Amino acid sequence: MNLPLFEEPGRITLSSESPDWCTPEDVLEAFYDFAPIFCDPFSNPHSLVQAEEKWCLPERDAFVDDWPVAPAGEEPRLNFCNTPYGRALPRCAKRIRKMVDAGREVLALLPNSTGTDWW
């Protein structure tokens, strides 16, 4: 699927017709200061995230494949999630919770929707 893009220097966003949003570089810089990002399981071909692994459908499916976890004694492997918004968000939130419960380190960028069931 080809999505219309709006390009500005140093930033790529997808149109409001899409549930995908690429995290702006200035937001990512704050995350990089926190810890290196190992995996971006909900990535897209336009993502600016500097991760060792970027998962995009159909090659990798964040809902099916287990997310990376560090072997015992190693530094945690941070999974960064800027999930698709819209109808997919509750499913993404459930998957994030499942991966956290399974011991994955996750940093998620989510909308403030405290009145929703998935929150």
Disulfide bonds with the S-S distance in Angstrom:
none
